[in-house]
Amino acid sequence: MKKAPAAIAIAAHPDDIEFYMAGTLLLLRDAGYETHYWNLASGNCGSAEQTSARTRRQRAQEARAAARVLGAKFHPSITDDLQIFYEAPLLRRVSALLRDVRPQIILTHSPQDYMEDHTNTARLAVTAAFARGMPNFGTRPPREAFDNELAIYHAMPHGLRDPLRRRVIPGQFVDTGRVHDRKTQALACHQSQQKWLDLSQGLNSYLGTMEETSLEVGRLSGKFRLAEGWRRHLHLGFSARDFDPLSQALGKLCRINADYERSLNRLK
Protein backbone atom coordinates (compact mmCIF):
# COMPACT_ATOMS: atom_id res chain seq x y z
CA MET A 1 0.00 0.00 0.00
CA LYS A 2 1.40 3.38 -1.02
CA LYS A 3 2.20 5.67 1.89
CA ALA A 4 0.27 8.94 2.03
CA PRO A 5 2.29 12.09 1.30
CA ALA A 6 3.21 14.10 4.38
CA ALA A 7 2.76 17.77 5.22
CA ILE A 8 4.28 19.45 8.27
CA ALA A 9 3.52 22.81 9.86
CA ILE A 10 6.63 24.22 11.55
CA ALA A 11 5.98 27.26 13.72
CA ALA A 12 7.71 29.12 16.52
CA HIS A 13 5.28 29.01 19.45
CA PRO A 14 2.18 27.13 20.60
CA ASP A 15 -0.82 28.87 18.91
CA ASP A 16 1.15 30.14 15.87
CA ILE A 17 -0.01 27.21 13.74
CA GLU A 18 -3.60 27.87 14.76
CA PHE A 19 -3.38 31.57 13.89
CA TYR A 20 -1.73 31.27 10.48
CA MET A 21 -1.66 27.69 9.15
CA ALA A 22 -4.27 25.40 10.72
CA GLY A 23 -6.96 25.80 8.09
CA THR A 24 -4.63 24.71 5.32
CA LEU A 25 -3.27 21.86 7.44
CA LEU A 26 -6.83 20.63 8.05
CA LEU A 27 -7.66 20.75 4.35
CA LEU A 28 -4.50 18.82 3.49
CA ARG A 29 -5.50 16.15 6.01
CA ASP A 30 -8.96 15.99 4.46
CA ALA A 31 -7.24 15.59 1.07
CA GLY A 32 -5.39 12.49 2.27
CA TYR A 33 -2.13 13.90 3.60
CA GLU A 34 -0.43 12.64 6.74
CA THR A 35 -0.12 15.86 8.77
CA HIS A 36 2.40 16.90 11.43
CA TYR A 37 2.34 19.71 14.00
CA TRP A 38 5.56 21.19 15.41
CA ASN A 39 6.31 24.31 17.42
CA LEU A 40 10.06 24.78 17.91
CA ALA A 41 9.71 26.81 21.12
CA SER A 42 7.86 25.80 24.28
CA GLY A 43 5.91 28.99 24.91
CA ASN A 44 7.49 29.30 28.36
CA CYS A 45 7.50 33.12 28.25
CA GLY A 46 3.77 33.32 27.58
CA SER A 47 2.74 34.36 31.08
CA ALA A 48 3.26 37.31 33.40
CA GLU A 49 2.06 35.36 36.45
CA GLN A 50 3.26 31.74 36.27
CA THR A 51 6.82 30.43 36.38
CA SER A 52 8.63 29.44 33.23
CA ALA A 53 8.44 25.73 34.11
CA ARG A 54 4.73 25.79 34.84
CA THR A 55 3.97 27.82 31.72
CA ARG A 56 6.04 25.41 29.62
CA ARG A 57 4.04 22.42 30.93
CA GLN A 58 0.68 24.11 30.48
CA ARG A 59 1.39 25.24 26.95
CA ALA A 60 2.62 21.79 25.95
CA GLN A 61 -0.69 20.36 27.17
CA GLU A 62 -2.62 22.98 25.21
CA ALA A 63 -0.58 22.34 22.05
CA ARG A 64 -1.15 18.59 22.29
CA ALA A 65 -4.89 19.21 22.63
CA ALA A 66 -4.83 21.50 19.59
CA ALA A 67 -2.93 18.92 17.52
CA ARG A 68 -5.61 16.35 18.39
CA VAL A 69 -8.32 18.72 17.17
CA LEU A 70 -6.37 19.16 13.94
CA GLY A 71 -5.82 15.43 13.56
CA ALA A 72 -2.06 16.00 13.21
CA LYS A 73 0.87 14.16 14.76
CA PHE A 74 2.33 16.24 17.60
CA HIS A 75 6.09 16.76 17.90
CA PRO A 76 7.52 18.23 21.14
CA SER A 77 9.28 21.59 21.22
CA ILE A 78 13.08 21.64 21.23
CA THR A 79 13.89 25.04 22.77
CA ASP A 80 12.36 27.94 24.73
CA ASP A 81 10.92 31.28 23.67
CA LEU A 82 13.42 33.86 22.37
CA GLN A 83 15.99 31.08 21.97
CA ILE A 84 15.19 30.08 18.40
CA PHE A 85 18.53 30.99 16.87
CA TYR A 86 19.80 30.21 13.39
CA GLU A 87 22.66 28.00 14.54
CA ALA A 88 24.03 24.52 13.90
CA PRO A 89 22.71 22.70 17.02
CA LEU A 90 19.08 23.63 16.31
CA LEU A 91 19.51 23.11 12.59
CA ARG A 92 20.73 19.54 13.18
CA ARG A 93 17.63 18.80 15.27
CA VAL A 94 15.22 20.32 12.76
CA SER A 95 16.95 18.39 9.98
CA ALA A 96 16.61 15.11 11.89
CA LEU A 97 12.86 15.47 12.25
CA LEU A 98 12.40 16.44 8.61
CA ARG A 99 14.32 13.32 7.58
CA ASP A 100 11.94 11.29 9.78
CA VAL A 101 8.79 12.88 8.33
CA ARG A 102 10.01 13.23 4.71
CA PRO A 103 7.38 15.84 3.86
CA GLN A 104 6.18 16.84 0.44
CA ILE A 105 4.80 20.10 1.86
CA ILE A 106 6.28 22.34 4.55
CA LEU A 107 4.13 25.14 6.00
CA THR A 108 6.12 27.69 8.00
CA HIS A 109 6.40 31.34 8.94
CA SER A 110 7.05 34.27 6.65
CA PRO A 111 10.72 35.17 6.13
CA GLN A 112 9.64 38.70 7.09
CA ASP A 113 7.69 38.93 10.34
CA TYR A 114 7.35 41.02 13.44
CA MET A 115 9.61 38.91 15.68
CA GLU A 116 12.78 36.93 15.14
CA ASP A 117 11.49 33.67 16.63
CA HIS A 118 9.21 33.55 13.59
CA THR A 119 11.81 34.53 11.01
CA ASN A 120 14.46 32.23 12.49
CA THR A 121 11.99 29.34 12.43
CA ALA A 122 11.44 29.98 8.72
CA ARG A 123 15.20 30.05 8.09
CA LEU A 124 15.78 26.81 10.00
CA ALA A 125 12.95 25.05 8.16
CA VAL A 126 14.27 26.17 4.76
CA THR A 127 17.88 25.17 5.43
CA ALA A 128 16.90 21.83 6.98
CA ALA A 129 14.81 21.09 3.88
CA PHE A 130 17.69 22.10 1.63
CA ALA A 131 20.02 19.72 3.51
CA ARG A 132 17.60 16.79 3.37
CA GLY A 133 19.65 14.95 0.72
CA MET A 134 23.10 15.74 2.10
CA PRO A 135 24.46 12.66 3.92
CA ASN A 136 27.55 14.62 5.00
CA PHE A 137 25.39 17.00 7.03
CA GLY A 138 25.00 15.20 10.33
CA THR A 139 21.72 15.45 12.20
CA ARG A 140 20.89 15.06 15.87
CA PRO A 141 19.90 12.30 16.34
CA PRO A 142 21.49 10.75 13.23
CA ARG A 143 19.02 10.21 10.40
CA GLU A 144 19.44 8.94 6.85
CA ALA A 145 19.31 11.58 4.12
CA PHE A 146 16.48 11.52 1.57
CA ASP A 147 15.94 13.29 -1.71
CA ASN A 148 12.39 13.81 -2.86
CA GLU A 149 10.72 16.90 -4.25
CA LEU A 150 9.15 19.18 -1.69
CA ALA A 151 7.61 22.63 -1.62
CA ILE A 152 7.84 25.22 1.15
CA TYR A 153 4.98 27.65 1.71
CA HIS A 154 5.38 30.75 3.88
CA ALA A 155 2.37 31.96 5.86
CA MET A 156 1.36 35.57 6.18
CA PRO A 157 3.23 37.63 8.78
CA HIS A 158 1.43 38.84 11.86
CA GLY A 159 -0.53 41.96 10.94
CA LEU A 160 -0.07 41.11 7.23
CA ARG A 161 2.93 43.47 7.18
CA ASP A 162 6.69 43.14 7.25
CA PRO A 163 8.82 44.71 10.04
CA LEU A 164 9.06 47.95 8.03
CA ARG A 165 5.24 48.21 7.92
CA ARG A 166 4.93 47.31 4.24
CA ARG A 167 1.89 45.24 3.25
CA VAL A 168 2.64 41.61 2.38
CA ILE A 169 0.41 40.15 -0.34
CA PRO A 170 -0.19 36.39 -0.66
CA GLY A 171 0.82 34.52 -3.79
CA GLN A 172 -1.86 31.90 -3.08
CA PHE A 173 -5.13 31.96 -1.16
CA VAL A 174 -6.64 28.91 0.53
CA ASP A 175 -10.37 28.87 1.26
CA THR A 176 -10.64 27.91 4.95
CA GLY A 177 -14.37 28.49 5.31
CA ARG A 178 -15.33 24.83 5.59
CA VAL A 179 -12.75 24.18 8.35
CA HIS A 180 -12.95 27.52 10.18
CA ASP A 181 -14.88 26.07 13.11
CA ARG A 182 -12.25 23.37 13.63
CA LYS A 183 -9.48 25.96 13.31
CA THR A 184 -11.21 28.09 15.97
CA GLN A 185 -11.63 25.06 18.22
CA ALA A 186 -7.92 24.28 17.93
CA LEU A 187 -6.93 27.87 18.77
CA ALA A 188 -9.33 27.87 21.72
CA CYS A 189 -7.28 25.03 23.25
CA HIS A 190 -4.65 27.67 24.10
CA GLN A 191 -6.70 29.07 26.96
CA SER A 192 -3.68 30.42 28.83
CA GLN A 193 -3.03 32.92 26.04
CA GLN A 194 -6.25 34.92 26.28
CA LYS A 195 -5.02 37.17 29.10
CA TRP A 196 -1.35 37.11 28.05
CA LEU A 197 -1.98 38.24 24.46
CA ASP A 198 -4.38 40.93 25.63
CA LEU A 199 -1.71 42.19 28.05
CA SER A 200 1.42 41.84 25.91
CA GLN A 201 0.19 42.58 22.38
CA GLY A 202 -3.21 44.19 22.70
CA LEU A 203 -4.98 41.31 20.97
CA ASN A 204 -8.45 41.94 22.30
CA SER A 205 -9.75 38.37 22.20
CA TYR A 206 -7.24 36.28 20.31
CA LEU A 207 -10.01 34.23 18.72
CA GLY A 208 -11.51 37.40 17.30
CA THR A 209 -8.10 38.53 16.04
CA MET A 210 -7.64 35.26 14.15
CA GLU A 211 -11.08 35.60 12.57
CA GLU A 212 -10.42 39.21 11.55
CA THR A 213 -7.20 38.14 9.85
CA SER A 214 -8.97 35.30 8.05
CA LEU A 215 -11.66 37.70 6.85
CA GLU A 216 -9.09 40.21 5.62
CA VAL A 217 -7.13 37.57 3.69
CA GLY A 218 -10.43 36.34 2.29
CA ARG A 219 -11.23 39.90 1.13
CA LEU A 220 -7.82 40.15 -0.54
CA SER A 221 -8.52 36.92 -2.41
CA GLY A 222 -11.49 38.48 -4.17
CA LYS A 223 -13.20 35.09 -3.97
CA PHE A 224 -13.25 33.50 -0.51
CA ARG A 225 -14.88 34.76 2.67
CA LEU A 226 -12.31 33.23 5.06
CA ALA A 227 -8.83 32.40 3.86
CA GLU A 228 -5.19 31.80 4.68
CA GLY A 229 -2.49 33.29 2.50
CA TRP A 230 0.77 31.71 1.34
CA ARG A 231 3.89 32.52 -0.64
CA ARG A 232 5.67 29.60 -2.27
CA HIS A 233 9.43 29.43 -1.75
CA LEU A 234 11.76 29.47 -4.74
CA HIS A 235 12.04 25.97 -6.22
CA LEU A 236 15.83 25.87 -6.56
CA GLY A 237 17.27 23.06 -4.46
CA PHE A 238 13.83 21.65 -3.69
CA SER A 239 11.85 20.69 -6.78
CA ALA A 240 11.02 21.30 -10.41
CA ARG A 241 10.12 24.89 -11.22
CA ASP A 242 6.33 24.42 -11.32
CA PHE A 243 6.01 21.92 -8.46
CA ASP A 244 3.01 23.16 -6.44
CA PRO A 245 1.50 20.27 -4.46
CA LEU A 246 -0.68 22.60 -2.37
CA SER A 247 -2.63 23.75 -5.41
CA GLN A 248 -2.76 20.21 -6.74
CA ALA A 249 -4.10 18.78 -3.48
CA LEU A 250 -6.69 21.47 -2.78
CA GLY A 251 -7.92 22.22 -6.29
CA LYS A 252 -10.63 24.90 -6.31
CA LEU A 253 -9.99 25.65 -2.64
CA CYS A 254 -6.62 27.16 -3.62
CA ARG A 255 -6.53 30.31 -5.76
CA ILE A 256 -3.34 31.62 -7.35
CA ASN A 257 -2.93 35.38 -7.09
CA ALA A 258 -2.47 36.30 -10.75
CA ASP A 259 -1.28 39.82 -9.90
CA TYR A 260 1.44 38.38 -7.67
CA GLU A 261 2.56 35.99 -10.40
CA ARG A 262 2.64 38.80 -12.96
CA SER A 263 4.81 40.86 -10.62
CA LEU A 264 7.27 37.95 -10.44
CA ASN A 265 7.34 37.63 -14.21
CA ARG A 266 8.11 41.32 -14.64
CA LEU A 267 11.31 40.73 -12.67
CA LYS A 268 12.59 37.95 -14.94
C-alpha positions in Angstrom: 0.0 0.0 0.0 1.4 3.4 -1.0 2.2 5.7 1.9 0.3 8.9 2.0 2.3 12.1 1.3 3.2 14.1 4.4 2.8 17.8 5.2 4.3 19.4 8.3 3.5 22.8 9.9 6.6 24.2 11.6 6.0 27.3 13.7 7.7 29.1 16.5 5.3 29.0 19.5 2.2 27.1 20.6 -0.8 28.9 18.9 1.1 30.1 15.9 0.0 27.2 13.7 -3.6 27.9 14.8 -3.4 31.6 13.9 -1.7 31.3 10.5 -1.7 27.7 9.1 -4.3 25.4 10.7 -7.0 25.8 8.1 -4.6 24.7 5.3 -3.3 21.9 7.4 -6.8 20.6 8.1 -7.7 20.8 4.3 -4.5 18.8 3.5 -5.5 16.1 6.0 -9.0 16.0 4.5 -7.2 15.6 1.1 -5.4 12.5 2.3 -2.1 13.9 3.6 -0.4 12.6 6.7 -0.1 15.9 8.8 2.4 16.9 11.4 2.3 19.7 14.0 5.6 21.2 15.4 6.3 24.3 17.4 10.1 24.8 17.9 9.7 26.8 21.1 7.9 25.8 24.3 5.9 29.0 24.9 7.5 29.3 28.4 7.5 33.1 28.3 3.8 33.3 27.6 2.7 34.4 31.1 3.3 37.3 33.4 2.1 35.4 36.4 3.3 31.7 36.3 6.8 30.4 36.4 8.6 29.4 33.2 8.4 25.7 34.1 4.7 25.8 34.8 4.0 27.8 31.7 6.0 25.4 29.6 4.0 22.4 30.9 0.7 24.1 30.5 1.4 25.2 26.9 2.6 21.8 25.9 -0.7 20.4 27.2 -2.6 23.0 25.2 -0.6 22.3 22.1 -1.1 18.6 22.3 -4.9 19.2 22.6 -4.8 21.5 19.6 -2.9 18.9 17.5 -5.6 16.4 18.4 -8.3 18.7 17.2 -6.4 19.2 13.9 -5.8 15.4 13.6 -2.1 16.0 13.2 0.9 14.2 14.8 2.3 16.2 17.6 6.1 16.8 17.9 7.5 18.2 21.1 9.3 21.6 21.2 13.1 21.6 21.2 13.9 25.0 22.8 12.4 27.9 24.7 10.9 31.3 23.7 13.4 33.9 22.4 16.0 31.1 22.0 15.2 30.1 18.4 18.5 31.0 16.9 19.8 30.2 13.4 22.7 28.0 14.5 24.0 24.5 13.9 22.7 22.7 17.0 19.1 23.6 16.3 19.5 23.1 12.6 20.7 19.5 13.2 17.6 18.8 15.3 15.2 20.3 12.8 17.0 18.4 10.0 16.6 15.1 11.9 12.9 15.5 12.2 12.4 16.4 8.6 14.3 13.3 7.6 11.9 11.3 9.8 8.8 12.9 8.3 10.0 13.2 4.7 7.4 15.8 3.9 6.2 16.8 0.4 4.8 20.1 1.9 6.3 22.3 4.6 4.1 25.1 6.0 6.1 27.7 8.0 6.4 31.3 8.9 7.0 34.3 6.6 10.7 35.2 6.1 9.6 38.7 7.1 7.7 38.9 10.3 7.3 41.0 13.4 9.6 38.9 15.7 12.8 36.9 15.1 11.5 33.7 16.6 9.2 33.5 13.6 11.8 34.5 11.0 14.5 32.2 12.5 12.0 29.3 12.4 11.4 30.0 8.7 15.2 30.1 8.1 15.8 26.8 10.0 13.0 25.1 8.2 14.3 26.2 4.8 17.9 25.2 5.4 16.9 21.8 7.0 14.8 21.1 3.9 17.7 22.1 1.6 20.0 19.7 3.5 17.6 16.8 3.4 19.6 14.9 0.7 23.1 15.7 2.1 24.5 12.7 3.9 27.5 14.6 5.0 25.4 17.0 7.0 25.0 15.2 10.3 21.7 15.5 12.2 20.9 15.1 15.9 19.9 12.3 16.3 21.5 10.8 13.2 19.0 10.2 10.4 19.4 8.9 6.9 19.3 11.6 4.1 16.5 11.5 1.6 15.9 13.3 -1.7 12.4 13.8 -2.9 10.7 16.9 -4.2 9.2 19.2 -1.7 7.6 22.6 -1.6 7.8 25.2 1.2 5.0 27.6 1.7 5.4 30.8 3.9 2.4 32.0 5.9 1.4 35.6 6.2 3.2 37.6 8.8 1.4 38.8 11.9 -0.5 42.0 10.9 -0.1 41.1 7.2 2.9 43.5 7.2 6.7 43.1 7.2 8.8 44.7 10.0 9.1 47.9 8.0 5.2 48.2 7.9 4.9 47.3 4.2 1.9 45.2 3.3 2.6 41.6 2.4 0.4 40.2 -0.3 -0.2 36.4 -0.7 0.8 34.5 -3.8 -1.9 31.9 -3.1 -5.1 32.0 -1.2 -6.6 28.9 0.5 -10.4 28.9 1.3 -10.6 27.9 5.0 -14.4 28.5 5.3 -15.3 24.8 5.6 -12.7 24.2 8.4 -13.0 27.5 10.2 -14.9 26.1 13.1 -12.2 23.4 13.6 -9.5 26.0 13.3 -11.2 28.1 16.0 -11.6 25.1 18.2 -7.9 24.3 17.9 -6.9 27.9 18.8 -9.3 27.9 21.7 -7.3 25.0 23.3 -4.6 27.7 24.1 -6.7 29.1 27.0 -3.7 30.4 28.8 -3.0 32.9 26.0 -6.2 34.9 26.3 -5.0 37.2 29.1 -1.4 37.1 28.1 -2.0 38.2 24.5 -4.4 40.9 25.6 -1.7 42.2 28.1 1.4 41.8 25.9 0.2 42.6 22.4 -3.2 44.2 22.7 -5.0 41.3 21.0 -8.5 41.9 22.3 -9.7 38.4 22.2 -7.2 36.3 20.3 -10.0 34.2 18.7 -11.5 37.4 17.3 -8.1 38.5 16.0 -7.6 35.3 14.2 -11.1 35.6 12.6 -10.4 39.2 11.6 -7.2 38.1 9.9 -9.0 35.3 8.1 -11.7 37.7 6.9 -9.1 40.2 5.6 -7.1 37.6 3.7 -10.4 36.3 2.3 -11.2 39.9 1.1 -7.8 40.2 -0.5 -8.5 36.9 -2.4 -11.5 38.5 -4.2 -13.2 35.1 -4.0 -13.2 33.5 -0.5 -14.9 34.8 2.7 -12.3 33.2 5.1 -8.8 32.4 3.9 -5.2 31.8 4.7 -2.5 33.3 2.5 0.8 31.7 1.3 3.9 32.5 -0.6 5.7 29.6 -2.3 9.4 29.4 -1.8 11.8 29.5 -4.7 12.0 26.0 -6.2 15.8 25.9 -6.6 17.3 23.1 -4.5 13.8 21.7 -3.7 11.8 20.7 -6.8 11.0 21.3 -10.4 10.1 24.9 -11.2 6.3 24.4 -11.3 6.0 21.9 -8.5 3.0 23.2 -6.4 1.5 20.3 -4.5 -0.7 22.6 -2.4 -2.6 23.8 -5.4 -2.8 20.2 -6.7 -4.1 18.8 -3.5 -6.7 21.5 -2.8 -7.9 22.2 -6.3 -10.6 24.9 -6.3 -10.0 25.7 -2.6 -6.6 27.2 -3.6 -6.5 30.3 -5.8 -3.3 31.6 -7.4 -2.9 35.4 -7.1 -2.5 36.3 -10.8 -1.3 39.8 -9.9 1.4 38.4 -7.7 2.6 36.0 -10.4 2.6 38.8 -13.0 4.8 40.9 -10.6 7.3 37.9 -10.4 7.3 37.6 -14.2 8.1 41.3 -14.6 11.3 40.7 -12.7 12.6 37.9 -14.9 
